[in-house]
Amino acid sequence: MKKNMVIVLLTAILFVFTTNFNSHAATYQSNVSAKGAILMEQESGRVLYEKEAHTPMRIASITKIMTAILAIESGKLDEWVTISKNAEGTEGSSIYLQAGEKIKLEDLVYGLMLRSGNDSAVAIAEHVGGSLEGFIYMMNEKRKELGMDNTMFSNPHGLDDHEEHYSTAYDMALLTKYAMKNDIYREISSTESYRSVSKEERYRVFNNKNRLLTQLYKNSTGGKTGYTKRAKRTLVSTAQKNEVDLIAVTINAPSDWHDHMNLFEWAFKTFELVPIVKEGKVNEVVDDYYQDKLIANYSFEYPLSEEEKEEVNKKFVLYRPPTDDRWERNGHPNPIGTIQIQISNDVIGVVPLEYIEEVVEEKSFWKKWFEQLFMVVGVKANG
């Protein structure tokens, strides 16, 4: 019974954090030029705005976010990559790699993200995946891991050379949410200009194509541009203000720069990241058994509008204590329960709770020996 209850609690936690809560969100009133779009708060994953966000579409070079994060996670950034004829001959946007030259994987990732080099994408794929096909397999395994259910990757760059290459605004936001947890990815994504040098001392300067970052929007923290004739303009961008981190994705957007800036400004004015549960001791429980005995395992913050702040409610779901002393003998279940955070009966988050066990001091051999000695001679152990 105890095992089943723990499974139910953990399942509830997983369900909440993979489910979007939108029913009380403020409404974005302006138009968005994109065919597909989404605005997501990065930490919670809350969707603040969406338009055809789950409809599969061609995505062009925002594909390279997946290529970049796989390269970073490979642990091979310091390795020298020998450029193949296949990489050199890649069509479209290029960092003008030459077959036979050697360049560090890290520099290739900068060329990939800042200049959108398709030749760089192929060179990365061949080195990290062992072959183009091996890397594409890695891309699709990763997208399954991240829950990108409406995505299929067939190349590392996003060119329109395969029909089975597509994603959605929502899936690309999930990918970006994951990537932004990586310090190296954040650093590369936010870099305006980078100087690269090959082993043959060929110097290149990569200036970022993301105009939100370099010119247009002071709160921009990075992103990735994209364009092909079939996909049209695609853009993923991130922004931060007042400790709120946002992710915007637009697909087939004639006015993507303005779409992103307008969405960001609306969200920064409308939502605040509110601390609802603080990590540590929980003081709200009045039950005699649990009072001052519970710890929240982590903090919970959530982006809320002014109206939503008044509707937040915390519900405690706890085991009923047994009538015997089995918990005292065997330890309490962990988690012992949860705090369910609700807005008008809609659960927006679940935080597991842990019972504070009584700490019984384990006396050392010498302490026990001295206590026995003091008792024999009639002296109290505390002096």
BATI-853244 format. One line per field, with one value per residue (C-alpha): residue in three letters; x, y, z. Coordinates in Angstrom, 3 decimals, decimal comma. Layout:
resn [ALA;...]
xx [X;...]
yy [Y;...]
zz [Z;...]
This chain:
resn [MET;LYS;LYS;ASN;MET;VAL;ILE;VAL;LEU;LEU;THR;ALA;ILE;LEU;PHE;VAL;PHE;THR;THR;ASN;PHE;ASN;SER;HIS;ALA;ALA;THR;TYR;GLN;SER;ASN;VAL;SER;ALA;LYS;GLY;ALA;ILE;LEU;MET;GLU;GLN;GLU;SER;GLY;ARG;VAL;LEU;TYR;GLU;LYS;GLU;ALA;HIS;THR;PRO;MET;ARG;ILE;ALA;SER;ILE;THR;LYS;ILE;MET;THR;ALA;ILE;LEU;ALA;ILE;GLU;SER;GLY;LYS;LEU;ASP;GLU;TRP;VAL;THR;ILE;SER;LYS;ASN;ALA;GLU;GLY;THR;GLU;GLY;SER;SER;ILE;TYR;LEU;GLN;ALA;GLY;GLU;LYS;ILE;LYS;LEU;GLU;ASP;LEU;VAL;TYR;GLY;LEU;MET;LEU;ARG;SER;GLY;ASN;ASP;SER;ALA;VAL;ALA;ILE;ALA;GLU;HIS;VAL;GLY;GLY;SER;LEU;GLU;GLY;PHE;ILE;TYR;MET;MET;ASN;GLU;LYS;ARG;LYS;GLU;LEU;GLY;MET;ASP;ASN;THR;MET;PHE;SER;ASN;PRO;HIS;GLY;LEU;ASP;ASP;HIS;GLU;GLU;HIS;TYR;SER;THR;ALA;TYR;ASP;MET;ALA;LEU;LEU;THR;LYS;TYR;ALA;MET;LYS;ASN;ASP;ILE;TYR;ARG;GLU;ILE;SER;SER;THR;GLU;SER;TYR;ARG;SER;VAL;SER;LYS;GLU;GLU;ARG;TYR;ARG;VAL;PHE;ASN;ASN;LYS;ASN;ARG;LEU;LEU;THR;GLN;LEU;TYR;LYS;ASN;SER;THR;GLY;GLY;LYS;THR;GLY;TYR;THR;LYS;ARG;ALA;LYS;ARG;THR;LEU;VAL;SER;THR;ALA;GLN;LYS;ASN;GLU;VAL;ASP;LEU;ILE;ALA;VAL;THR;ILE;ASN;ALA;PRO;SER;ASP;TRP;HIS;ASP;HIS;MET;ASN;LEU;PHE;GLU;TRP;ALA;PHE;LYS;THR;PHE;GLU;LEU;VAL;PRO;ILE;VAL;LYS;GLU;GLY;LYS;VAL;ASN;GLU;VAL;VAL;ASP;ASP;TYR;TYR;GLN;ASP;LYS;LEU;ILE;ALA;ASN;TYR;SER;PHE;GLU;TYR;PRO;LEU;SER;GLU;GLU;GLU;LYS;GLU;GLU;VAL;ASN;LYS;LYS;PHE;VAL;LEU;TYR;ARG;PRO;PRO;THR;ASP;ASP;ARG;TRP;GLU;ARG;ASN;GLY;HIS;PRO;ASN;PRO;ILE;GLY;THR;ILE;GLN;ILE;GLN;ILE;SER;ASN;ASP;VAL;ILE;GLY;VAL;VAL;PRO;LEU;GLU;TYR;ILE;GLU;GLU;VAL;VAL;GLU;GLU;LYS;SER;PHE;TRP;LYS;LYS;TRP;PHE;GLU;GLN;LEU;PHE;MET;VAL;VAL;GLY;VAL;LYS;ALA;ASN;GLY]
xx [0,000;2,838;4,638;1,460;0,866;4,424;3,917;0,660;2,355;5,303;2,980;1,010;4,204;5,250;1,786;1,721;5,125;4,327;0,920;0,330;-1,987;-3,566;-7,164;-6,504;-3,786;-4,154;-4,922;-2,438;-4,425;-2,003;-1,537;1,325;2,527;3,759;1,871;3,018;4,112;4,554;5,678;6,846;8,169;11,450;11,604;8,036;7,366;4,085;2,714;1,711;0,703;0,318;-0,823;-0,846;1,863;1,429;1,124;4,178;5,930;9,287;11,721;14,871;17,997;16,462;17,181;20,730;19,757;19,566;22,861;24,524;23,333;24,359;27,813;28,132;26,959;29,379;32,245;34,378;34,463;38,265;38,799;40,137;37,740;39,075;36,739;35,456;34,680;31,061;31,032;32,872;30,329;27,208;24,901;23,401;24,771;28,415;31,473;33,571;35,230;37,843;38,296;41,301;41,592;41,361;39,201;38,063;34,544;33,840;34,614;32,325;29,484;30,047;30,005;26,837;24,934;26,200;26,584;24,235;26,912;25,441;28,961;29,638;26,509;27,687;31,220;29,792;27,460;30,215;32,554;30,068;27,887;30,604;28,594;25,738;23,312;24,652;24,149;20,604;19,828;21,162;18,989;15,839;16,706;17,183;13,914;12,107;13,810;12,626;9,030;9,215;6,386;5,606;9,190;11,314;14,926;16,482;19,521;21,629;21,034;17,390;17,810;14,800;16,479;14,148;10,360;10,520;12,138;9,775;8,852;6,391;6,668;5,923;8,535;11,197;10,371;10,826;14,208;15,267;14,071;16,328;19,288;19,141;19,928;23,394;25,959;27,977;24,927;23,775;27,223;27,363;23,773;24,352;27,658;27,546;30,918;33,511;36,988;37,952;41,292;42,014;45,141;46,342;45,936;42,952;41,167;37,418;35,171;31,597;29,135;25,766;22,842;20,359;19,470;17,374;20,590;22,933;20,734;17,041;16,194;18,136;16,540;17,553;19,717;20,185;18,475;18,731;17,547;16,445;15,257;14,630;12,339;9,882;10,039;10,217;11,516;11,857;13,178;13,813;14,780;15,170;14,863;15,157;13,828;13,118;14,135;11,568;13,064;11,071;11,307;9,604;9,362;7,896;7,640;6,860;6,787;7,193;7,714;9,484;11,620;8,499;6,528;9,163;9,697;5,950;5,343;8,238;7,118;3,537;4,652;7,096;4,297;1,654;3,359;5,546;7,489;5,860;7,468;4,631;6,519;9,943;12,399;12,802;10,578;6,838;4,913;1,351;0,325;-1,791;-2,221;-0,720;1,256;2,783;3,092;6,694;7,738;7,618;10,193;9,511;12,168;12,436;10,985;8,174;7,840;5,302;4,554;1,248;-0,791;-2,116;-5,559;-4,131;-2,173;-5,437;-6,600;-3,607;-4,365;-2,125;-3,600;-1,708;-2,089;-0,516;-0,444;-2,751;-0,454;-0,781;-2,227;0,872;4,572;5,739;6,813;8,883;10,543;10,988;11,045;8,421;7,476;9,314;7,662;5,235;2,881;2,719;1,695;-0,632;-0,603;-3,918;-5,576;-9,379;-9,080;-6,650;-3,376;-0,383;2,334;3,148;5,952;6,902;7,187;9,597;9,082;11,749;12,945;14,044;17,836;19,004;22,575;24,787;27,249;30,809;32,550;34,719;31,757;29,898;33,055;33,577;29,893;30,200;33,413;31,831;28,840;31,184;33,076;29,885;30,509;27,829;28,756;27,934;30,277]
yy [0,000;2,386;1,645;2,270;5,603;6,754;5,838;7,826;10,866;10,765;10,231;13,300;15,351;14,167;14,879;18,445;19,343;17,963;19,644;23,257;25,488;28,168;28,628;31,737;33,315;36,913;37,303;38,786;41,290;42,143;40,297;37,874;37,577;33,991;30,962;29,093;30,738;30,257;32,234;30,170;31,052;29,206;27,883;26,592;25,857;27,745;28,662;32,326;32,577;30,128;30,055;26,753;25,779;22,011;22,029;20,466;22,862;23,199;24,910;25,809;26,653;26,664;22,942;23,878;24,314;20,519;20,166;22,604;21,023;17,527;18,830;20,534;17,452;15,218;16,528;16,923;20,716;20,784;18,183;19,101;18,285;17,447;18,965;16,546;17,182;16,507;19,315;21,750;21,288;21,936;24,442;27,572;29,714;28,915;29,702;28,673;25,581;23,895;20,168;18,931;21,873;21,246;23,389;22,856;21,552;24,512;26,944;24,978;25,371;29,134;29,199;27,094;29,311;32,795;32,503;29,546;27,643;24,626;23,361;23,641;21,580;18,736;18,822;18,687;15,824;13,742;14,231;13,783;11,120;9,247;9,847;12,043;9,148;8,418;12,006;12,177;9,079;10,941;13,963;11,860;9,956;13,277;14,724;11,606;12,069;15,696;14,885;16,562;14,364;16,282;16,579;14,636;15,422;14,297;16,584;18,698;22,084;22,475;22,692;21,617;18,443;16,026;15,927;14,253;17,204;19,297;20,468;22,693;25,951;24,086;21,370;23,964;25,823;22,549;22,068;25,619;25,301;22,263;23,856;27,008;24,933;24,355;27,054;26,574;26,769;29,970;31,482;30,643;31,686;35,092;35,850;38,755;38,148;35,354;34,956;31,487;30,084;26,756;24,644;26,071;29,574;30,524;33,233;33,784;36,263;35,182;38,056;36,927;37,148;37,525;41,232;41,069;40,345;42,659;45,670;45,627;44,397;45,132;42,260;39,631;36,785;34,800;32,564;31,230;32,553;30,532;30,828;28,644;29,232;26,612;27,284;31,086;33,044;31,079;32,399;31,184;33,843;34,200;37,247;38,151;40,998;41,248;37,581;36,406;34,304;33,894;31,776;32,818;30,729;31,842;29,809;31,317;34,860;37,800;40,176;37,944;40,614;42,619;39,496;38,557;42,019;42,641;39,263;39,779;43,275;42,146;39,245;41,337;43,827;41,192;38,424;38,252;35,234;34,648;32,470;30,245;27,556;28,059;25,195;24,148;23,879;24,215;26,160;26,194;22,699;22,739;18,957;17,895;15,007;17,028;20,505;21,783;18,369;18,856;20,035;21,148;19,523;22,511;25,942;26,546;29,765;30,479;33,322;34,903;37,908;40,293;38,664;35,174;36,069;36,369;32,921;30,859;28,145;25,519;22,125;19,621;15,941;13,774;10,173;9,377;8,345;4,676;3,785;1,779;2,772;1,328;4,756;5,392;2,010;1,862;5,494;7,622;7,279;9,674;11,670;11,811;13,878;16,881;20,499;20,931;24,497;25,443;28,309;27,967;24,187;23,799;22,249;24,229;22,498;19,837;19,970;16,765;16,903;15,080;14,270;15,513;12,399;12,604;12,443;9,954;10,657;7,635;7,527;6,522;3,693;6,133;8,312;5,258;4,090;7,451;7,616;4,181;5,256;8,449;6,473;4,107;6,909;8,874;11,773;13,026;12,851;16,514;17,635]
zz [0,000;0,913;-2,377;-4,395;-2,673;-3,451;-7,122;-7,214;-5,674;-8,086;-11,053;-10,015;-9,867;-13,332;-14,748;-13,524;-14,877;-18,330;-18,548;-19,498;-17,495;-19,652;-18,620;-16,527;-18,673;-19,752;-23,445;-25,895;-27,922;-30,747;-34,029;-34,678;-38,262;-37,819;-39,049;-35,930;-32,672;-28,951;-25,914;-22,934;-19,491;-19,304;-15,735;-15,371;-19,021;-18,783;-22,195;-22,163;-25,817;-28,680;-32,300;-34,192;-31,720;-32,195;-35,985;-37,704;-40,088;-41,832;-39,482;-41,468;-39,434;-35,970;-36,430;-35,456;-31,795;-31,608;-33,491;-31,089;-27,850;-29,006;-29,895;-26,514;-24,610;-26,520;-24,373;-27,502;-27,840;-27,491;-30,219;-33,668;-36,492;-39,945;-42,533;-45,174;-48,839;-47,956;-45,375;-47,636;-50,406;-48,331;-49,990;-48,453;-45,643;-44,948;-42,848;-45,894;-44,496;-46,686;-47,004;-45,068;-42,682;-38,953;-36,692;-33,099;-32,530;-30,250;-33,084;-35,378;-32,880;-32,788;-36,597;-36,528;-34,090;-35,000;-38,787;-39,349;-41,252;-43,012;-43,711;-39,994;-39,243;-41,474;-40,026;-36,484;-37,386;-38,964;-36,013;-33,150;-34,743;-36,632;-39,782;-40,951;-40,489;-36,993;-35,926;-37,316;-35,248;-32,179;-32,995;-33,099;-29,941;-28,151;-29,406;-28,096;-24,725;-24,583;-25,532;-28,945;-30,200;-33,395;-34,640;-37,101;-37,962;-41,254;-41,393;-38,983;-40,655;-41,697;-45,477;-47,522;-48,782;-46,965;-46,708;-43,293;-41,552;-39,446;-35,963;-34,122;-32,236;-28,996;-29,600;-30,447;-27,236;-25,301;-26,959;-26,160;-22,556;-22,232;-24,010;-21,877;-18,795;-20,257;-19,373;-22,564;-24,788;-23,067;-23,541;-27,243;-27,902;-26,291;-28,062;-30,524;-32,190;-32,068;-33,574;-34,743;-35,903;-37,593;-37,120;-40,443;-38,945;-41,061;-39,105;-39,207;-37,423;-36,777;-36,249;-34,915;-37,361;-34,504;-34,734;-31,557;-29,678;-31,557;-32,334;-31,607;-28,116;-24,951;-23,012;-25,569;-24,242;-27,455;-29,952;-33,499;-36,848;-39,857;-43,434;-46,469;-49,449;-48,199;-44,452;-44,815;-41,823;-38,574;-35,276;-31,740;-29,205;-25,457;-23,225;-19,539;-17,411;-13,669;-13,170;-15,739;-18,551;-21,745;-24,889;-28,133;-31,289;-34,611;-37,810;-41,225;-39,817;-42,215;-39,271;-36,773;-35,051;-34,176;-33,231;-30,661;-29,200;-28,865;-27,214;-24,800;-23,800;-23,241;-21,032;-18,994;-18,259;-17,570;-15,597;-12,507;-11,305;-7,910;-5,173;-3,947;-1,974;-0,426;0,000;3,637;6,685;6,092;8,710;7,356;8,536;11,732;12,135;15,493;14,004;11,157;12,644;12,329;11,002;7,228;4,683;1,112;-1,082;-3,407;-4,084;-6,549;-8,529;-11,231;-13,646;-12,639;-13,679;-11,021;-11,179;-10,769;-7,640;-5,715;-6,832;-5,697;-3,144;-1,525;-0,680;1,511;0,631;3,370;4,520;7,405;10,326;11,400;14,790;15,743;15,971;12,616;11,291;14,385;14,015;10,228;9,189;7,479;3,812;1,509;0,150;3,069;0,916;-1,366;-1,591;-4,543;-5,860;-7,436;-9,219;-9,063;-8,596;-11,516;-10,314;-11,623;-9,591;-7,010;-4,441;-2,540;1,257;3,556;7,235;9,658;11,432;15,049;15,208;17,847;18,938;18,408;21,307;20,571;22,390;24,393;25,383;26,663;28,501;30,231;31,260;32,865;34,601;35,982;37,261;39,096;40,831;41,495;39,154;36,761;33,109;32,569;35,309]
